[in-house]
Amino acid sequence: MQRRSFVHGAGIAGVLAAGVAPAVVNAQAAVRWRLASSFPKSLDTIFGAAEVFAKKVSDLTSGKFQISTHAGGELMPPFGVVDGVQGGTVEMAHTAPYYFFGKDETFALACAIPFGLNSRQMTAWMFEGNGLKLMREFYKHYNIISFPGGNTGAQMGGWYRKEIKTAADIKGMKMRIGGFAGKVLERMGGVPQNIPGGEIYQALEKGTIDAAEWVGPYDDQKLGFNKVAPNYYYPGWWEGGPQLDFLINIKAYDALSAEYKAVVECAAAYAHIDMQAKYDARNPVALKQLVGAGTKLFRFPKDVMELAFKESMALYSDLSAKNPNWKKVYEDYSKFRAEQNLWFRFAESGFDDFMQAQKL
């Protein structure tokens, strides 16, 4: 039997069982890519997703496909990675797409918007809804193809020098807040600051800003925010399930063989799951340690949440009226969100509410 007809007829399961797959991979040409991250190496969870991805690509190709990972600032500024991939300076990047809402607000829908989807809902929209299809259509304008590249899960609401007792305390407050959420904070009277993760501590320590948010206890503890701002709030209403993306230059991706394209897809999916598993496992321990060291934990006042929700919905309506890219994606996103909330209200919320009231 000829090799080609055997591979075609056996299917992937038969190929793997017969041990043909390694030979197929070994027949591929060696590939070397560079990945530019928006994150510092010190954050082993969020930067680490790029390393997990690169290692899996290498493992699945017997080392033939190598991707070097570079922290924010090594090859280009943390917020310059979209330009880098679009222009072909690097083959790919790993980032939070909402950092680039200044180019087009639609970028935020690939990551997180205030009062948006939680992490499971976001994954469902991407893989079973129209999310990945719609975002890839959008990314084509930037010579990019995207792959979901991790999710932090619901985030905390950040660190504050002073307590937030009412919505009035937001007025005039200078806060480092991730990407698109700054538009809502601004409508609430705050002053948003878009600062890369590696530069937040200094700004908070020097008093350049009054508050800052990043991800959650595990990363926040590493960054030392509790040393310069004692008040820790929740929930991060602007990031119920923020997704990271692997962004790949279309020309570089199209140059890959079918086998290597499949490897990229599989490695990205693996890294996507791995990131949230790490956050979910590590955040509880870190939160206990932070509180034990004197951190004061607060829930956002009801009027803060209500004002934030009101301004978020008004913003989305305004954007739909003036940005056709946003309107096209958000209409699908919001419909999916409504269906998901209807379902989660019953089984998921019912179970969670009961379990979180128990003393285990």
KEGU-565815 format. One record per residue: residue in one letter; z negated, x negated, y negated of N, C-alpha, C in turn. Coordinates in steps of 0.001 Angstrom, whole numbers, padded with zeros to 6 digits, always signed. Atoms other than C-alpha are relative to their C-alpha. Layout:
! KEGU-565815
aZXYZXYZXY
...
! end
This chain:
! KEGU-565815
m+000000-000859+001210+000000+000000+000000+000000-000883-001244
q-000015+000770+001219+000870-001332-003431-001250+000282-000820
r+001246-000119+000764-002093-001967-005726+000050+001134-001025
r-000103-001009+001059-000824+000285-008515-000101+001402+000582
s+000044-001335-000591-000273+003288-006240-001369+000291+000582
f+001346-000214-000525-003681+002743-004640-000957+000431-001113
v+000877-000331+001123-005462+002776-008012+000283+001404-000511
h-000364-001330+000503-003542+005861-009121-000486+001100+000936
g+000331-001046-000954-004245+007790-005929-001464+000100+000329
a+001399-000002-000438-007844+006787-005257-000932+000637-001012
g+000918-000505+001016-009330+007921-008562-001060-001053-000293
i+000961+001017+000416-012092+006042-010360-001105-000213+001020
a+001070+000155-000986-014730+006768-007720+000469-000846+001176
g-000526+000776-001107-012503+005410-004988+000229-001451-000374
v-000224+001367+000466-011601+002367-007058-001296-000788-000016
l+001289+000677+000066-015234+001526-007708-000545-000263+001395
a+000521+000164-001355-016172+002090-004071+000736-001101+000743
a-000800+000995-000695-013364-000144-002912-000136-001391-000594
g+000192+001306+000614-014413-002933-005244+001209-000499-000756
v-001206+000404+000710-011110-002920-007101-000271-000195-001481
a+000238+000003+001439-012610-002370-010577-000207-001392-000577
p+000168+001333+000578-013792-005971-011111+001311-000752-000152
a-001281+000684+000086-010309-007252-010369+000831+000541-001148
v-000717-000609+001115-008858-004763-012850-000517-000560-001314
v+000599+000529+001221-011303-005944-015526+000378-001454-000190
n-000293+001416+000108-010705-009599-014749+001442-000271-000392
a-001408+000165+000379-007003-009038-015296+000203+000169-001497
q-000126-000236+001426-007675-008102-018911-000129-001314-000778
a+000096+001179+000861-007284-010624-021717-001387-000076-000629
a+001282+000182+000680-010379-012087-023359+000109+000547-001421
v+000038-000589+001340-011361-010278-026568-001266-000469-000698
r+001148+000403+000804-013662-011490-029342-000029+000836-001272
w+000177-000817+001198-014929-009103-032004-001265-000418-000745
r+001227+000152+000783-017478-009252-034795-000466+001390-000446
l+000615-001265+000422-019855-006385-035594-000923-000274-001176
a+000864+000107+001179-021420-006080-039044-000953+001189-000032
s+001016-001046+000055-024682-004126-039127-000468+000198-001440
s+000624-000257+001301-026325-002499-042131-001501-000286+000022
f+001446+000102-000184-029776-003416-040795-000454-001436+000240
p+000536+001340-000241-032028-006493-040643-000370-000196+001474
k+000303+000297-001395-032655-008218-037304-001450+000299+000350
s+001421-000236-000260-036401-007667-037682-000254+001393+000577
l+000157-001355-000524-035887-003996-036799+000699+000082+001352
d-000588+000149-001328-035365-004367-033069+000517+001304+000587
t-000491-001283-000499-034761-000649-032531+001359+000344-000611
i-001223-000484+000655-032128+000161-035110+001082-001079-000049
f-000975+001088-000128-030432-003245-035369+000275-000277+001476
g-000119+000283-001431-031088-003648-031670+001037+000835+000713
a-001024-000834-000642-028705-000799-030837+001340-000718+000038
a-001242+000767+000011-025822-003059-031843-000029-001071+001076
e+000133+001027-001039-027134-005780-029542+000103+000614+001396
v-000101-000707-001284-027548-003287-026695+001458+000330+000300
f-001417-000335-000158-023966-002140-027233+000811-001233+000393
a-000776+001210-000253-022558-005680-027327-000273-000562+001393
k+000356+000506-001330-024442-006712-024195+000637+000852+001096
k-000578-000887-001006-023254-003662-022281+001512-000202+000102
v-001437+000280-000022-019636-004347-023283+000276-001278+000790
s-000165+001261-000724-019998-007913-022020-000262+000173+001494
d+000359-000198-001409-021700-006834-018792+001094+000751+000766
l-001002-000839-000664-019034-004233-018025+001360-000680+000140
t-001287+000712-000057-016211-006752-018517-000157-001416+000538
s+000261+001340-000556-017760-009761-016778+000143-001091-001061
g-000017+000967+001091-018022-011468-020147+001334-000198-000680
k-001337+000171+000588-014348-011068-021026+000099+000577-001422
f-000016-000661+001311-015032-008813-024027-001331-000320-000681
q+001201+000448+000688-017532-010454-026384-000034+000526-001434
i+000182-000499+001360-018905-008912-029584-001227-000679-000593
s+001138+000620+000681-021089-010969-031914-000554+000978-001023
t+000651-000956+000904-023618-008928-033904-000604-000744-001186
h+000428+000661+001229-024470-009773-037502-000812+000964-000858
a+000888-000838+000806-027354-008401-039557+000586+000229-001390
g-000430-000289+001355-026849-006853-042953-000170-001205-000901
g+000054+001140+000901-026017-009553-045477+000573-001281+000570
e-000543+001221-000598-024737-012126-042991+001489-000160-000293
l-001445+000047+000225-021046-011317-043213+000402+000739-001266
m-000292-000838+001163-021134-008715-045980-001258+000777-000338
p+001186-000771+000367-023669-006592-047875-000215+001165+000966
p+000284-001109-000913-025427-003893-045804+000807+001254-000300
f-000749-001188+000374-023625-001195-047764+001493-000287-000207
g-001409+000346+000115-020267-002983-047596+000754+000076+001305
v-000606+000084-001331-019571-002475-043917+001191+000946+000195
v-001162-000894-000121-017220+000500-044273+001232-000667-000589
d-001124+000726+000594-015021-001523-046611+000449-001133+000923
g-000327+001100-000898-015223-004416-044157+000817+000430+001197
v-000739-000520-001155-014039-002332-041218+001347+000565-000442
q-001245-000603+000487-011448-000433-043240+001052-001066-000280
g-000933+001057+000354-009896-003657-044478+000276-000994+001106
g-000234+000903-001120-010088-005428-041122-000695-001341-000122
t+000773+001238+000109-012512-008129-042291-000808-000220+001269
v+000650+000006-001313-014507-007270-039169+000607+001141+000816
e-000562-001044-000864-013462-005219-036177-000846+001257+000024
m+000848-001179-000093-016481-002935-036245-001311-000176-000754
a+001295-000004+000686-019783-001993-037848-000932+000972+000694
h+001012-000946-000460-023017-000244-036971-000817+000372-001226
t+000594-000401+001260-024491+001826-039763-000428+001458+000031
a+000324-001407+000237-025925+005098-041030+001053+000539-000965
p-001134-000415+000837-022846+006910-042375-000392+000606-001343
y+000354-000628+001285-024782+008741-045091-000203-001011-001125
y+000067+001005+001056-025121+005437-046960+001236+000061-000902
f-001283+000087+000685-021520+005978-048035+000424+001319-000622
f-000312-001305+000599-021793+009458-049537+000655-000158-001359
g-000632+000231+001294-020685+007903-052831+001523-000041+000091
k-001446-000034-000223-017190+007520-051368+000464+001437+000199
d-000283-001407-000299-017215+011098-050080-001251+000564+000677
e+001224-000585-000561-020172+013360-049331+000135+000327+001485
t-000230-000350-001402-018589+014156-045954-000572-001050+000948
f+000603+001040-000830-019868+010813-044613-001377+000435+000507
a+001375-000368-000356-023371+012318-044586-000054+000911+001217
l+000012-000942-001121-022411+014976-042051+000095-000709+001350
a-000025+000783-001229-021887+012235-039459-001365-000582+000322
c+001317+000622-000153-025504+011150-039924-001107+001045-000100
a+001029-001024+000202-027967+013634-041432+000105+000555-001402
i+000139-000645+001302-028263+016107-044262-001336+000742-000006
p+001268-000725+000060-031451+017774-045506+000091+001363+000695
f+000089-001256-000754-032445+020664-043222+001235+000210+000875
g-001159-000052-000879-029640+019842-040845-000397+000104+001461
l+000215-000059-001442-029457+019384-037092-001054-001008+000445
n+000889+001009-000580-032179+017738-035024+000821-000880+000941
s-000770+000998-000746-031226+014879-032702+000749+000602+001180
r-000688-000616-001138-030419+016987-029643+001139+000887-000471
q-001048-000862+000536-028457+019459-031728+001170-000825-000526
m-001043+000872+000530-026560+016630-033396+000864-000547+001133
t-000747+000499-001147-025584+015149-030034+000857+001109+000604
a-000756-001131-000538-024529+018599-028832+001216+000310-000863
w-001120-000268+000908-022373+019147-031930+001081-001066+000149
m-000958+001089-000127-020760+015744-031516+000805+000093+001297
f-000660+000131-001297-019995+015845-027804+000512+001317+000582
e-000417-001288-000563-019703+019565-026994+000526+000955-001058
g-000556-000780+001089-018962+021042-030390+001208-000723-000581
n-001164+000597+000652-016331+019959-032897-000333-001226-000839
g+000448+001060+000886-018381+017221-034552+000805-001278+000078
l-000708+001270-000139-016711+014136-033130+001470+000144-000410
k-001406-000256+000353-013228+015626-033509+000173+000057-001520
l-000122-000164+001446-013795+016611-037145-000292-001294-000742
m+000336+001238+000696-015449+013347-038146+001064-001065+000225
r-001071+000978-000228-012725+011277-036516+001222+000312-000846
e-001092-000375+000902-010137+013246-038470-000289-000501-001412
f+000400+000479+001327-012086+012374-041622+000076-001521-000079
y+000041+001467+000008-012565+008703-040693+001395-000629-000004
k-001363+000535+000006-008818+008268-040249+000443-000408-001400
h-000335+000341+001385-008567+008197-044044-000469-001414-000346
y+000566+001330+000248-010523+004920-043842+000401-000997+001096
n-000490+000870-001087-008594+003400-040894-001097-000283+001034
i+001174+000170-000860-011682+003962-038722-000013+001061+001096
i+000363-000940-001054-012505+005570-035380-001484-000178+000266
s+001462+000045-000124-016145+006444-034746-000465+000345+001406
f+000711-000331-001228-018496+006556-031777-001479+000156-000346
p+001433-000126+000242-022054+007946-031956-000735-001232+000515
g+000643+001272-000336-024359+004927-031931-001499+000000-000145
g+001453-000043+000040-027951+006097-031705-000517+001111-000887
n+000672-001001+000821-030386+008557-033202-001482-000346-000024
t+001421+000351+000115-033904+007974-034490-000916+001149+000413
g+000849-001177-000108-035118+011517-033865-000516+000357-001379
a+000519-000443+001300-036897+013411-036650-000843-001100-000627
q+000685+001093+000684-038208+010989-039245-001203+000483-000797
m+001140-000291+000874-041342+010791-041338+000495+000157-001435
g-000381-000286+001376-041360+011750-045000-000284-001101-000998
g+000121+001155+000875-042242+008344-046392-001397-000309-000511
w+001234+000591+000511-044925+006371-048182-000072+000176-001512
y+000149-000346+001408-046316+007314-051601-001245-000681-000578
r+001148+000634+000660-048550+005471-054036-001058+001041-000365
k+000910-001081+000366-050060+008776-055137+000252+001203+000909
e-000147-001198-000822-050658+012017-053257+000977+000984-000650
i-000918-001047+000449-048039+014764-053514-000691+001337+000278
k+000765-001235-000183-050059+017944-054085+000822+001257-000267
t-000895-001133+000291-047364+020216-055524+001398-000544-000275
a-001377+000404+000285-043639+020161-056166+000113-000680-001366
a-000037+000611+001336-044412+019182-059764-000200-001510+000056
d+000251+001434-000123-045517+015751-058527+001262-000792+000328
i-001265+000672-000294-041914+014989-057552+000705-000425-001285
k-000720+000248+001251-040733+015044-061163-000270-001421-000523
g+000090+001350+000538-040004+011563-062467-000324-001080+001024
m+000365+000964-001036-040940+009902-059173+001221-000800+000448
k-001073+000882-000457-038781+006899-058306-000208-000269+001489
m+000168+000101-001444-038196+006961-054560+001225-000587+000675
r-001062+000478-000881-036156+004928-052133+000174+001072+001072
i-000259-001041-000983-034546+007634-050054+001412-000187+000531
g-001253+000324-000661-031718+007279-047556+001172+000869-000401
g-001292-000617+000213-028272+008134-048758+000003+001345-000693
f-000334-001311+000550-027306+011727-049337-001209+000795-000475
a+001188-000772+000362-030873+013094-049550-000396-000210-001452
g+000314+000259+001399-031153+011509-052974+000570+001054-000928
k-000583-001057+000826-028898+014248-054332-000950+001196-000115
v+000959-001108+000023-031497+016845-053382-001241-000400-000783
l+001164+000475+000731-034398+014750-054655+000250+000050-001506
e-000356-000014+001415-032581+014467-057983-000063+001416-000564
r+000047-001398+000436-032231+018241-058202-001436+000504-000085
m+001417-000363+000035-035993+018450-057592-000748-000705-001134
g+000616+000706+001121-036654+016169-060570-000359-001440+000285
g+000297+001378-000351-037060+012893-058692+001120-000944-000397
v-000974+001025+000356-035219+009629-059270+000304-000812+001251
p-000292+000680-001268-033529+008445-056040+000468-001430-000191
q-000428+001391-000016-033007+004777-055255+000568-000291+001393
n-000643+000318-001289-030590+003641-052521-000138-001502+000233
i+000340+001408-000200-032082+000336-051296+000090-000335+001489
p-000052+000388-001416-031289-001497-048009-001387-000219+000580
g+001290+000081-000665-034091-001595-045441-000757-001285-000245
g+000652+001286+000156-034788-005287-045872-000539-000273-001388
e+000425+000228+001377-035448-004915-049612-001029+001016-000493
i+000871-001096+000441-037720-001856-049682-001407-000483-000314
y+001400+000412+000168-041104-003591-049296-000238-000634-001367
q+000188+000682+001276-040672-005812-052336+000042+000977-001160
a-000112-000983+001081-039583-002892-054517-001258+000859-000088
l+001210-000821-000027-042609-000850-053414-001207-000815-000447
e+001116+000875+000349-044997-003781-053783-000039-000280-001502
k-000067+000334+001422-043810-004632-057305-000130+001223-000904
g+000086-001213+000803-043966-000995-058412+001325+000405-000614
t-001330-000390+000470-040215-000836-059046+000299+001430+000409
i-000101-001371-000473-040387+002369-057027-001397+000540+000278
d+001296-000649-000225-043213+004887-056524-000198+000425+001443
a+000062-000476-001385-042381+005878-052960+001225-000505+000759
a-001122+000446-000826-040135+004938-050061-000076+000634+001370
e-000062-000442-001389-039002+006281-046736+000951-000915+000739
w-000935+000744-000832-037384+004458-043864+000303+000825+001242
v-000269-000761-001221-037556+005852-040328-001264+000694+000474
g+001214-000563-000575-040946+006324-038725-001007-001096+000273
p+001128+000927-000145-044175+004632-037632+000350-001380+000534
y-000271+001297-000623-042713+001873-035459+000676-000956-000978
d-000686+000848+000978-040296+000529-038068-000836-000182-001259
d+000769+000063+001239-042533+001356-041030-001146-000995+000105
q+001073+000964-000229-045376-000656-039524+000541-001426-000062
k-000614+001323+000042-043068-003638-039036+000313-000414-001440
l-000360+000291+001388-041960-003394-042657-001215-000085-000921
g+001245+000181+000744-045584-003222-043838-000234+000947-001151
f+000130-000924+001122-045301-000198-046113-001439+000472-000221
n+001388-000462+000112-048898+000831-045358-000854-000923-000851
k+000768+000966+000794-050095-002283-047215+000144+000232-001498
v-000252-000173+001437-048650-001155-050543+000060+001466-000430
a+000003-001431+000329-048627+002674-050360-000759+000723+001109
p+000873-000506-001069-051448+004413-048455+000296+001410+000508
n-000182-001412-000336-050187+008013-048354+001310+000209+000762
y-001144-000128-000921-047868+008847-045445+000255+001489+000260
y-000295-001440-000080-046114+012239-045462+000994+000326+001119
y-000926-000518-001021-044234+014341-042919+000232+001477-000268
p-001099+000667-000706-041796+015744-041980+001047-000511-000962
g-001145+000432+000799-038718+013943-043232+001044+001108+000003
w-000858-001184-000016-036957+017189-044110+001484-000334-000203
w-001382+000408+000221-033832+015257-045030+000612-000682+001229
e-000506+000713-001170-033545+013603-041597-000612+000561+001287
g+000506-000614-001220-034218+015964-038730+000562-000626+001263
g-000609+000647-001172-031919+014018-036421+001120-000927-000413
p-001053+000867+000539-030059+011180-038159+000686-000844+001071
q-000810+000736-000976-027260+009684-036095+000590-001248-000641
l-000703+001207+000404-025977+006139-036402+001406+000050+000595
d-001368+000052-000516-022306+005369-035865+000442-001437+000233
f-000804+001195-000152-020266+002546-034433+001351+000331-000614
l-001273-000217+000681-017267+002356-036747+000939-001140+000356
i-000935+001012-000494-014211+000543-035406+001335+000132-000733
n-001316+000029+000627-011032-000479-037191+001037+000538+000993
i-000938-000668-000906-008281+001705-035711+001013-000977+000594
k-000992+000962-000500-005789-001155-035425-000608-000864+001107
a+000674+000810-001016-008316-003271-033502-000241+000819+001266
y+000263-000861-001157-009218-000340-031268+001286+000293+000773
d-001269-000326-000653-005599+000581-030556+000565-001192+000764
a-000493+001199-000679-004936-003020-029499-000685-000230+001345
l+000714+000150-001260-007430-002670-026639+000758+000668+001145
s-000545-000658-001185-006334-001845-023115-000757+001300+000244
a+000671-001256-000343-007222+001564-021680-001369-000270+000621
e+001272+000325-000646-009956-000084-019593-001044-000420-001033
y+000954+000460+001017-011539-001787-022605-000409+001146-000932
k+000369-001180+000796-011404+001448-024598-001067+000813+000729
a+001001-000724-000791-013328+003122-021772-001336-000725-000014
v+001231+000792+000070-015854+000283-021840-000720+000236-001330
v+000584-000254+001322-016407+000775-025585-000676+001358-000029
e+000550-001357-000011-016958+004501-025081-001296+000062+000815
c+001186-000025-000864-019439+003972-022242-001156-000786-000610
a+001047+000828+000597-021345+001191-024007-000621+000679-001214
a+000509-000719+001167-021650+003272-027182-000923+001137+000432
a+000834-001104-000495-023005+006246-025218-001335-000527+000524
y+001230+000606-000516-025538+003976-023512-000932-000385-001152
a+000803+000403+001156-026717+002535-026842-000533+001207-000752
h+000396-001231+000682-026855+006034-028303-001291+000568+000612
i+001183-000515-000698-029382+007168-025675-001167-000978-000102
d+001034+001034-000023-031267+003881-025622-000817-000030-001290
m+000718+000086+001268-032147+003938-029321-001101+001056-000114
q+001023-001020+000164-033941+007267-029352-001098-000122+001045
a+001027+000205-001017-035717+006518-026077-001033-001013-000492
k+000911+001027+000513-037197+003431-027734-000865+000550-001126
y+000798-000573+001097-038261+005276-030875-001035+000993+000524
d+000928-000998-000527-039820+008133-028918-001152-000647+000761
a+001045+000680-000749-041758+005679-026767-000932-000811-000902
r+000756+000939+000811-042946+003396-029581-000675+000627-001221
n+000582-000611+001196-043650+005735-032504-001438+000493+000186
p+001378-000499-000136-046808+007371-031062-001060-001092-000102
v+000957+001114+000039-048594+004044-030558-000124-000536-001421
a+000011+000538+001352-047599+002797-033999-000713+000938-000973
l+000663-000952+000892-048783+006002-035704-001517-000079+000156
k+001437+000144-000234-052213+005696-034080-000545-001259-000670
q+000445+001259+000599-052457+002098-035244-000024+000076-001519
l-000050-000147+001450-051447+002964-038801-001176+000824-000520
v+001118-000858+000412-053990+005761-039082-001328-000736+000204
g+001208+000772-000262-056629+003512-037514-000252-001082-001035
a+000121+001049+001014-055917+000923-040216-000185+000563-001404
g+000302-000590+001301-056525+003411-043031+001086+000826-000641
t-001065-000840+000547-053236+005200-043565-000462+001454-000067
k+000348-001413+000179-053763+008716-044935+001243+000853+000276
l-001124-000792-000486-051540+011255-043183-000040+001400-000610
f-000076-001309+000641-050371+014389-045018+001279+000729+000401
r-001202-000828-000143-047997+017278-044415+000460+000390-001400
f-000503-000397+001307-045723+018083-047348-000477+001412-000341
p+000384-001347+000418-047025+021066-049349+001144+000992+000180
k-001009-001030-000257-045223+024341-048691+000988+000127-001151
d-000917-000190+001119-043794+024551-052209+001004-001153-000119
v-000942+001123-000033-042219+021097-051828+001120+000300+000994
m-000985-000320-001033-040498+022175-048615+000932+001124-000456
e-000806-001142+000423-039323+025468-050095+000970-000373-001113
l-000884+000436+001074-037926+023841-053237+001115-000897+000548
a-000996+000888-000593-036184+021160-051181+001063+000797+000758
f-000949-000841-000747-034606+023812-048948+000931+000753-000958
k-000786-000752+000973-033464+025901-051901+001058-000884-000660
e-000934+000893+000674-031880+022931-053665+001050-000557+000959
s-000962+000483-000995-030245+021706-050457+001109+001020+000212
m-001004-001038-000230-028507+025021-049813+000907+000181-001218
a-000802-000116+001222-027370+025195-053448+000987-001160-000112
l-000872+001177+000032-025975+021671-053211+001172+000166+000956
y-001066-000161-000989-023995+022488-050064+001039+001015-000467
s-000916-001003+000543-022519+025534-051741+000887-000607-001087
d-000760+000661+001065-021481+023454-054763+001057-000936+000580
l-000924+000953-000596-019898+020797-052565+001166+000703+000694
s-001053-000747-000686-017960+023361-050539+001040+000527-000981
a-000905-000529+001017-016442+024630-053768+000903-001078-000602
k-000785+001046+000676-015158+021227-054907+000516-001121+000908
n-000417+001078-000893-014736+018943-051876+000561+000597+001289
p-000605-000625-001190-012249+020209-049247-000366-000708+001305
n+000423+000717-001213-013234+017466-046777-001368+000498+000463
w+001332-000503-000300-016863+018547-046970+000069+001429+000535
k-000082-001419-000368-015981+022247-046763+000470+000178+001435
k-000567-000131-001342-013929+021812-043603-001033-000348+001075
v+000959+000446-001015-016628+019919-041696-001290+000813-000072
y+001282-000704+000145-019669+021703-043131+000065+001430+000527
e-000105-001366-000517-018381+025158-042227-000246+000031+001507
d+000211+000073-001438-018279+024152-038581-001435-000417+000313
y+001365+000508-000177-021564+022238-038833-001032+001104-000196
s+000993-001026+000320-023459+025128-040434+000024+001149+001015
k-000096-001031-001037-022161+027647-037890-000691-000467+001278
f+000636+000558-001194-023269+025368-035054-001516-000053-000183
r+001436+000066+000295-026665+024881-036738-000656+001363+000174
a+000562-001350-000120-027237+028649-036910-000181+000391+001459
e+000092-000321-001428-026512+029068-033209-001099-000812+000681
q+001016+000867-000599-028722+026126-032290-001412+000443-000386
n+001325-000434+000447-031649+027368-034369-000421+001293+000690
l+000300-001241-000711-031411+030773-032703-000537-000317+001399
w+000434+000370-001343-031747+029125-029283-001328-000749-000031
f+001218+000827+000046-034403+026557-030223-001225+000819-000410
r+001112-000850+000428-036522+029315-031779-000768+000563+001194
f+000629-000619-001172-037250+030649-028311-000551-001048+000963
a+000520+000876-001050-037532+028265-025373-000582-001295-000551
e+000458+001300+000471-037817+024955-027222-001236+000118-000884
s+001111-000136+000934-040076+026026-030073-001222+000612+000675
g+001116-000637-000694-042167+028262-027847-000780-000978+000855
f+000641+001007-000842-042870+025439-025427-000717-001053-000853
d+000581+001044+000846-043476+022844-028155-001252+000482-000720
d+001162-000530+000722-045840+025065-030146-001226+000065+000898
f+001137-000102-000922-048011+025682-027094-000530-001385+000370
m+000431+001317-000462-048060+022072-025889-000696-000799-001097
q+000597+000787+001064-048879+020616-029280-001346+000553-000450
a+001319-000551+000282-051885+022912-029546-001032-000388+001069
q+000904+000375-001077-053339+021534-026323-000621-001374-000246
k+000675+001299+000096-055787+018660-026119+000146-000715+001348
l-000307+000694-001246-054320+016422-023451-000500-001432-000038
! end
